[in-house]
Amino acid sequence: MSDLSSKFIEKIKSSYAPTGSYIYLGAGILDGQVYSEAEVNLSLKMMNRHGLIAGATGTGKTRTLQLLAEQLSDAGVPVFMLDVKGDLSGLNQPGSVNPKIEERAKQLNKTFSPTGFPIEIYSLSGKTGSQMRATVLEFGPTLLSKILDLNDTQAGVMAVIFKYADDNKMPIIDLNDLKKLVSYLSEGAGAAEIKSSYGSISTATSGTMLRKIVAIEQQGLGGMFGEKSFDIEDLFERVDGKGTISLLNIADVQNQPVLYSTFLLSLLAELFNTMPEVGDLDKPKLVFFFDEAHLLFKNSSKAFLEQIETIIRLIRSKGIGVFFCTQAPSDVPESVLGQLGNRVQHALRAFTPNDVDALKKTVNTYPKSDFYEIDKILTSLGTGQALVTVLNEKGIPTEVSATMLTPPRAVMGPLTAADFDQVVHASPMYTKYKDAIDPESAYEILTKRINDQTAALEQQKQEAEAQKQAEQESKPKPGEKSLVEQVMGATITRQIGKEIVRGIFGMLTGKKTRSKTGGGLFGF
């Protein structure tokens, strides 16, 4: 063994020697040689300092996620992770030994022990797992605007709608509630109601928003909004002392990356808003893996990015660790990347100018190494190998180490269709979230209000018509004498009229007209 090799081994051993519980990542590699004694470990205590798993397609990122999830489960730490292709369900069953696994175990000087782990499988559509839902209110206007791909003006209107609903105690539970609010506040009585306090909503803006909401429903994803809303306490389940690995299966909605990535962020936001402060723990309460993280940040608004940055910065004090998985560190905004203390970087390829630029940026994120030229080692790593640096128990970055990663112990692939269905339908979560609940919310409240307004208008209309009818009936018909004419034409009226005329003429001629009783008509 050369002096450089001895120095490398000692450096790695001293740098990656946690005193408490830890995850075994693998062993250091130098000049193509794996040194099993140079163990690369990640302290459980530091996993709430977040992390990044990056690398080109096909370099083994998903298997790294799997080995981390397995060892976290062994330590009693629940895990939540995205299952993009549906091939992580195999975590439920022990893996099998093959020549490649045996060779790697031999290089690491470890015994390979196939093991299965407790899992829960969830789905946004409800077709490939237990239904996961969140109310529209839980998403909030910022995340919902991200899902609907609203521009700044439309996002501002969404914020107004949420404010109005909050001020008027109208819960926004599902998309029917949201559509009803958008329609009501953009025309008629609703538009007049909000004009002075909230401003007007144009029909063009409301029409665009409604079309985008309907598009979500047409894709069969309207069911992810509503009640019964997912209870985040279900993420903290344990079975026989092992942490449950909760998988969000998105195999059927892969073409909706903004939707599922934003849903994950909504869960993380709820964890942030509801979990108590716990400070530094010996191990995290939950580790949250964001696969395909670049989709979360792509074309994001400033408000959206600020929300992510705040959550990532503060959630570690609540015992929650967050790991982003993507192709290159440059996919993650610098303000977020700076908070990811643990790095597992798989191979990068430099086939295009953009690849070369990404490689340079990645190299700059690593501390200087006495053993590697970072740019060269990053392009020469094989499948199942990665460049690692993590935080030690004092919060100091460890020595950079090219690492042969330990293989996962569960099946590295999906369950059979029969086993998959059995796992899903046997879960109490399937029964718990299967049926949607429709409580009284904005839709019902506004429907009643509109019906009351319609009824009041109808009554006013009927009263107006009745008054008009009465006025019409009081007018004489063509050829018919008026009431005055009828009165004047009556016999008694004519008789009285004659007597009056006689009296008047009698006065003028000096004669008195007397009645049979001797008195004049007016006493003359």
PyMOL commands that set and color helices and strands:
alter all, ss='L'
color gray80, all
select helices_A, chain A and resi 3-15+44-49+61-74+89-92+99-108+136-148+152-167+175-186+188-194+203-218+222-224+232-236+251-253+257-274+294-297+302-318+329-331+334-337+353-363+374-380+417-426+428-433+442-474+483-489+491-509
alter helices_A, ss='H'
color red, helices_A
select strands_A, chain A and resi 22-30+33-43+51-54+79-83+119-123+130-131+238-239+242-243+245-249+286-290+320-326+342-345+385-389+401-405
alter strands_A, ss='S'
color yellow, strands_A
deselect
rebuild
show_as cartoon
